């Protein structure tokens, strides 16, 4: 082993120092280790947050503030339908112009009480009046001709009766003369030839009377037929004359029934055509209620169902009009007993139509979820309330507060009651 050369070692005296043999080693900082650990935890947290923020396939995120929920429970279900009904007259009769013309004068005001056949307004129509006068003259001439025919028939009947009476008198006289001559013949004062001439005269008068009576019977039958035809013609012409005269009366607008006149808005100088509406007469004191109902209840509302109105007024469904317009159909209700005092046309009342008896049922709160899902599905929340899964269900009857659940849900389930029409997937993430 060789000895080191003193000249190769540092030092002023050429000796080796202990300090030169010990080299200083730097220690690694603990803070640097903790820094890396924090960075790793932060990255992991970032990954978790990103994973939670990115919705899973088939799921939708929604803000908790936009979500309303409700709990499914077993409770009494009142099967009724609330609607707002409008007061209307039980009977409305329309008033129209029977003939065209210009409104000349109003005789009553809108809203007045009127009686049947009361004059409401008068129309002017000069051309109609002239036409009526011409037709009246024509019909009067025809009636005069019929009267002349009747007079001729009566004169003919009187002539036949006169001839028959004269022949009968001649026959009686001939029989009396024959009887006198026969007595004289029996006494020998008159010959057989003298009696024979009287006998022939009596026979002639008998035959003549029989012929007149036979002809009179046939002529009477013909005359009766002609008289019947003339009577029909006279009746027809009289009817035509009455119709012509009534056409002038049609220029007066009259109330068809008694009641309160409404919608009587015609004005003087206004031109009306035949058939134009002029107003209507409402039955005063006799009312009904009219309500528009959602088409969902079309199969459940029927004639005869009971209803209750404001002040516990008893009502009954009297008519169901099944035609659906804008998603609604119309029902009419009548009062059971006397209607309340103070009702006016157009007034609205809140009523409840009883559809069935109150029964215990599994129910859920109503809301937009019924409209969006059509009652075929609902989003059921988990225990934490942060996620909801779509579940197929069946919904039965409904009232304004409750929907009857037939299947798919259980008591205690919490469901989303807001409208979920925009939710495409089957999972709802509530943030």
ChimeraX attribute file (.defattr): number of C-alpha atoms within 10 A of each C-alpha:
attribute: neighborCount
match mode: 1-to-1
recipient: residues
	/A:1	3
	/A:2	4
	/A:3	5
	/A:4	8
	/A:5	8
	/A:6	12
	/A:7	10
	/A:8	8
	/A:9	14
	/A:10	12
	/A:11	12
	/A:12	7
	/A:13	9
	/A:14	12
	/A:15	11
	/A:16	13
	/A:17	11
	/A:18	7
	/A:19	7
	/A:20	10
	/A:21	8
	/A:22	8
	/A:23	6
	/A:24	6
	/A:25	6
	/A:26	5
	/A:27	6
	/A:28	8
	/A:29	8
	/A:30	8
	/A:31	9
	/A:32	9
	/A:33	10
	/A:34	11
	/A:35	11
	/A:36	11
	/A:37	11
	/A:38	11
	/A:39	11
	/A:40	12
	/A:41	12
	/A:42	12
	/A:43	11
	/A:44	12
	/A:45	12
	/A:46	12
	/A:47	12
	/A:48	11
	/A:49	11
	/A:50	11
	/A:51	11
	/A:52	12
	/A:53	12
	/A:54	11
	/A:55	14
	/A:56	14
	/A:57	9
	/A:58	11
	/A:59	18
	/A:60	19
	/A:61	16
	/A:62	15
	/A:63	9
	/A:64	12
	/A:65	8
	/A:66	10
	/A:67	13
	/A:68	13
	/A:69	15
	/A:70	18
	/A:71	17
	/A:72	20
	/A:73	18
	/A:74	15
	/A:75	15
	/A:76	13
	/A:77	21
	/A:78	20
	/A:79	20
	/A:80	19
	/A:81	20
	/A:82	16
	/A:83	17
	/A:84	15
	/A:85	23
	/A:86	18
	/A:87	19
	/A:88	21
	/A:89	20
	/A:90	16
	/A:91	14
	/A:92	17
	/A:93	17
	/A:94	17
	/A:95	23
	/A:96	19
	/A:97	21
	/A:98	19
	/A:99	22
	/A:100	18
	/A:101	23
	/A:102	19
	/A:103	21
	/A:104	18
	/A:105	15
	/A:106	17
	/A:107	13
	/A:108	15
	/A:109	14
	/A:110	16
	/A:111	15
	/A:112	13
	/A:113	16
	/A:114	20
	/A:115	16
	/A:116	12
	/A:117	12
	/A:118	16
	/A:119	16
	/A:120	21
	/A:121	22
	/A:122	19
	/A:123	25
	/A:124	19
	/A:125	15
	/A:126	11
	/A:127	9
	/A:128	17
	/A:129	16
	/A:130	11
	/A:131	11
	/A:132	19
	/A:133	14
	/A:134	13
	/A:135	16
	/A:136	19
	/A:137	12
	/A:138	14
	/A:139	20
	/A:140	15
	/A:141	12
	/A:142	16
	/A:143	20
	/A:144	13
	/A:145	14
	/A:146	19
	/A:147	15
	/A:148	12
	/A:149	15
	/A:150	17
	/A:151	12
	/A:152	12
	/A:153	18
	/A:154	14
	/A:155	12
	/A:156	15
	/A:157	15
	/A:158	12
	/A:159	12
	/A:160	18
	/A:161	15
	/A:162	12
	/A:163	15
	/A:164	20
	/A:165	15
	/A:166	13
	/A:167	21
	/A:168	19
	/A:169	14
	/A:170	19
	/A:171	21
	/A:172	15
	/A:173	15
	/A:174	21
	/A:175	19
	/A:176	14
	/A:177	16
	/A:178	21
	/A:179	16
	/A:180	14
	/A:181	22
	/A:182	21
	/A:183	13
	/A:184	15
	/A:185	16
	/A:186	12
	/A:187	9
	/A:188	10
	/A:189	12
	/A:190	14
	/A:191	13
	/A:192	13
	/A:193	10
	/A:194	15
	/A:195	19
	/A:196	14
	/A:197	13
	/A:198	20
	/A:199	18
	/A:200	13
	/A:201	17
	/A:202	22
	/A:203	15
	/A:204	15
	/A:205	20
	/A:206	18
	/A:207	13
	/A:208	17
	/A:209	21
	/A:210	15
	/A:211	14
	/A:212	17
	/A:213	19
	/A:214	12
	/A:215	13
	/A:216	17
	/A:217	12
	/A:218	11
	/A:219	15
	/A:220	16
	/A:221	11
	/A:222	13
	/A:223	17
	/A:224	13
	/A:225	12
	/A:226	15
	/A:227	17
	/A:228	12
	/A:229	13
	/A:230	18
	/A:231	15
	/A:232	12
	/A:233	15
	/A:234	19
	/A:235	13
	/A:236	14
	/A:237	19
	/A:238	16
	/A:239	13
	/A:240	15
	/A:241	20
	/A:242	12
	/A:243	15
	/A:244	21
	/A:245	16
	/A:246	12
	/A:247	16
	/A:248	17
	/A:249	15
	/A:250	19
	/A:251	24
	/A:252	23
	/A:253	23
	/A:254	22
	/A:255	24
	/A:256	18
	/A:257	20
	/A:258	17
	/A:259	23
	/A:260	20
	/A:261	27
	/A:262	19
	/A:263	14
	/A:264	19
	/A:265	10
	/A:266	16
	/A:267	14
	/A:268	13
	/A:269	13
	/A:270	11
	/A:271	15
	/A:272	19
	/A:273	13
	/A:274	13
	/A:275	12
	/A:276	14
	/A:277	17
	/A:278	19
	/A:279	20
	/A:280	22
	/A:281	27
	/A:282	24
	/A:283	19
	/A:284	17
	/A:285	16
	/A:286	16
	/A:287	22
	/A:288	20
	/A:289	26
	/A:290	23
	/A:291	19
	/A:292	18
	/A:293	20
	/A:294	15
	/A:295	17
	/A:296	12
	/A:297	15
	/A:298	18
	/A:299	8
	/A:300	12
	/A:301	19
	/A:302	16
	/A:303	13
	/A:304	13
	/A:305	16
	/A:306	19
	/A:307	23
	/A:308	17
	/A:309	18
	/A:310	11
	/A:311	10
	/A:312	10
	/A:313	15
	/A:314	18
	/A:315	23
	/A:316	20
	/A:317	21
	/A:318	17
	/A:319	16
	/A:320	15
	/A:321	11
	/A:322	14
	/A:323	11
	/A:324	14
	/A:325	11
	/A:326	7
	/A:327	11
	/A:328	16
	/A:329	19
	/A:330	18
	/A:331	20
	/A:332	21
	/A:333	26
	/A:334	22
	/A:335	20
	/A:336	12
	/A:337	9
	/A:338	12
	/A:339	16
	/A:340	12
	/A:341	7
	/A:342	6
	/A:343	15
	/A:344	14
	/A:345	14
	/A:346	13
	/A:347	11
	/A:348	16
	/A:349	17
	/A:350	14
	/A:351	23
	/A:352	19
	/A:353	20
	/A:354	18
	/A:355	19
	/A:356	15
	/A:357	9
	/A:358	12
	/A:359	11
	/A:360	11
	/A:361	16
	/A:362	20
	/A:363	26
	/A:364	26
	/A:365	21
	/A:366	18
	/A:367	19
	/A:368	15
	/A:369	21
	/A:370	21
	/A:371	13
	/A:372	17
	/A:373	16
	/A:374	13
	/A:375	16
	/A:376	15
	/A:377	18
	/A:378	26
	/A:379	23
	/A:380	23
	/A:381	23
	/A:382	13
	/A:383	10
	/A:384	7
	/A:385	15
	/A:386	13
	/A:387	19
	/A:388	23
	/A:389	18
	/A:390	17
	/A:391	15
	/A:392	14
	/A:393	15
	/A:394	15
	/A:395	18
	/A:396	11
	/A:397	18
	/A:398	22
	/A:399	16
	/A:400	13
	/A:401	12
	/A:402	20
	/A:403	23
	/A:404	23
	/A:405	22
	/A:406	15
	/A:407	13
	/A:408	13
	/A:409	22
	/A:410	16
	/A:411	13
	/A:412	11
	/A:413	15
	/A:414	22
	/A:415	25
	/A:416	23
	/A:417	21
	/A:418	19
	/A:419	17
	/A:420	18
	/A:421	13
	/A:422	8
	/A:423	16
	/A:424	11
	/A:425	13
	/A:426	15
	/A:427	22
	/A:428	25
	/A:429	20
	/A:430	17
	/A:431	14
